[in-house]
Amino acid sequence: MKTLAQYDLEELKLIYRLLHSHLQDEIELMDSQLLHDLQRHLQERARADGVDVSVHAQWATWLNGGVVLKSVD
């Protein structure tokens, strides 16, 4: 079995974004150990890239491949 570090980073980001986008619809995901482990792994990778994951805008931009998300007014 592969570890998270052995999977393609962009694929992991996509999976995380999809799961995270469904948290309100699937409350059980909030307690998912897999989602927690994936988030921790991605945050470690982001920190290695110089991202301050405590700043939501930096974290979101990194997760989206450098694309800055704009809020819809």
N, C-alpha and C positions, 0 to 999 in steps of 0.2 A: 504494500500500500504506500502511496506517495504521501509525503508531508506537504503542508501548504507551500513551503518554500520551493517545492519542485514544480508547482503549477505556474502557468503563464500569468504574469502580474496583471496584464490588461483583462484577462478572463476573470481573475479573482475580483478585480475592481467592479466589473460588470455584474457579477453575481452578488456582490455586497450591495451595490446600488439597487438592484432589483429587490433583494430581500428587505433592505432598509425602507424602500418606498412602500412596502406593504405592511409595515408595522401597525398602522392604525386599523387595517383590515384583518390582520392575523395577530392578535395580541400575544399569542403563545410564542411568537418569534422573539419577544422581549426577553424571555427566559432561555432562549436557545444557546446552549454551550457552543455549538458550531458557529453561530453568528458572532458570539463573543470572541471566540478564538480567531475567526477571520478578521474581525475588526482590530484586534490586538496585533495580529500579523501585519495587516496593512498599515497600521499606525507606526509600527517599527520600521517598515520600509519607507514610509513617508518621512519619518525623522531622519533616516539615513540619507534622504534626498534634500535635507535641509528645511523641511516643512515643520512649522510650529502647529502641531495638530490641535492645540488648545484654541487656536484661532480658526473658527469655523470656515471662514472664507478661504483660508489657505488649504485646509483639509478638503473642502468641497472641490476646489480648483484642482488639486492633485488627483482626487478620485475621478474627476472628469477629464483627465488627460491634458490638463492645462487650460481647459476651456472655463472661462469665468462665467458662472451662471448669473443671470440677471433675474431679479424678482419681477413678477408680473403685477402690475399696478391695477 
